[in-house]
Amino acid sequence: MQNIKKLENHYTKAKKWLLGMHGNDGLLVKILIYGLLIGIGFVYLYPLIYMGVYSIKNLDDILNPLVNWIPTKFYLGNYTKANEVLNFFPVLMETLYVTVLPSLAQTALAAVVGYGLARFDFRGKNIIFVLVMATFIIPPQVTLIPRYIFFNELNLLGSLNAFMLPALTGQGINSAIFILIFYQFFRMMPKSLEEAAQIDGAGHLRIFFTIAIPMAVPAIIISFLFSFVWYWNETYLASIYFGNELTTLPLQLQKFVATYQKMFPAGMELSGNQINEGIKMAGTLLSILPLLVVYFITQRWFVEGVDRSGITGE
């Protein structure tokens, strides 16, 4: 009997160690979870690691099949040429100009619309809500030509106004998502705060700016960062609306090879100026470097904003 009880105790301890107290916090579950996280993380990190490694390889290392992940020496010549082809810093300032301003306008407008839909009842509210959803459901390709003709008649093409006007009227890139984020956030606000402020004599504008906006900081962070990234990566509309008047780093990256070949003609290939994978990877990494910097600076507020704004649907 004592041997049986000892075996049962050992079995119970082994079960708790492997499966945990509740069957979901043991060693096996942790191994599975961490294995999945490592696998998913590797899928996302592999392209960045690949770009980083190849961007610091010289031509000899790229052509050498024995050199895989660790270059024989640290080579920055690829970044020098990529910086020259992209015209990095002037184009970076221009990119920030055409992304930050529309993102700020879009976030501010989404906050106002979301607050109005969440806190007020008025005639036609459901119609406005349906129209907001329609801007997200209808493919943008359907409205591209009419919008282009409209902007052309208003002489908005070739300037930032082609992005600013839709952002200020709730028609910017994926504006419906941001309106819904603010709508959901403001709906969760307790009405007792507004009622207390109204008793103290505060009007709707004062309540919005002194109570609603400070509480909606997580939603503001989420909306601005998403808007910033989407405007940054938008090359199709930017190429159509801006033409040759404005450019962005993603647009410069699209024509990277053609620009390089113009700057370093075929006759210069004998001098080692021919384009290679290392130069391409350096140009790609430079074009996404500002976004990586923004993410690493704001990741704490970004995660907190996702958790508190209800964007996960919890």
Disulfide bonds with the S-S distance in Angstrom:
none
